[in-house]
């Protein structure tokens, strides 16, 4: 009888795509959604923060309590940063790196503990035909990052930027579109760098994707401000583009951006954000609070600048030092309680901005319903705002048009 494999995915959309690759490559094993009956538990891990590492460790410990006979195997970014340590301590049965995931069928047949880390130059060539349990499809278009932001460990566990061939991406999307997927989210370690190594650009890729029959909506993962050029901006009026962009600023103080070894400046960021907001887009960003050097004076300046920005969404982190990164060497450390207060101030401000945006963008919304429970459905509109929908029909995984929704501070509500 085939052994059962359970996958637990932490972290970003790229990891979610990587898990689908591994599921696609399972030939001699059976996929299970119940970790307690699994013979093997594959943890696709994240290591972007100390908190991410802690979550992965906590999960591994919980598996051993619930299913003591399961062999736990760690993959993903944490395999590169913490895998050897976890293996040496006997907390996992095996470790394999990014380049090895397409070999998962043979890797899982190991009878003895193993450490198969591979290299950081690999490019996936698997074409995924299905996304298990998903309405939207995540499409990995590139791997790695050439930026060296002072706080970030990811380039050291994902490698330098490298692009997947356009033909492979189009083949991937064509296959998924023929299987009923209509929304595609372009993901990667540094999405905006797509094509720089193969004479292309992300804008050229999007134009080709839009020609694939069945593609209704294209979302783009996190972009860097300097990667948004005129060619990309020309796409914003196209009907296939989701009306939401996530542009990673990381901070709004120029001095903090210098500490972080960033390539953006607030003056240029404000100009860019206003230009995109003027054509009706929602705008999100990543933001690190409490990075070493963030004095009261700099924070006061930074939060006033956030007020000026037309932001609607935020992915805010409280700074967490990563081993062997330049930021971890800076002595001017910010008190944890202060960082948490700043985090709350920032997220509350952007939540209010999101509420104001939703009040004026609540009609004629195109919503892809993702899941449901007892007649209550949930999905996201083109602005990446969740809509809770009450319906007598089964509309799960369907595209629906909402004429108007009720806007409350905690979310959007509609009857269909």
ABEGO torsion letter per residue (X at the ends): XBBBBBBBBBEBAAAAAAAAAAAAABAABBBBABAAABABBBBBBBAABAAAAAAAAAAAAAAAAABAABBBBBBEAAAAAAAAAAAAAGABABBBBAAAAAAAAAAAABABBBBBAEBAABBBABBBABBBGBABBBBBABBEBABBBAABAAAAAAEBBBBBBAAAAAAAAAAAAAAGBABBBBBEABAAABGAAAGBBAAAAAAAAAABBGBABBBBBBBBAAABBAAAAAAAABAABBABBBBBAGBABAAAAAAAGBABBAAAAAAAAAAAAAAGBBBBBBBBBGBBGBBAAAAAAAAAAAAABBBABBBBBBBBBBBGBAAAABABBBBAAAAAAAAAAAAAAAAAAAAAAAAABABGBBBBBABBBGGBBBBBBAAGBBBBBBBABBABGBBBBBABBBBBAAEBBBBX
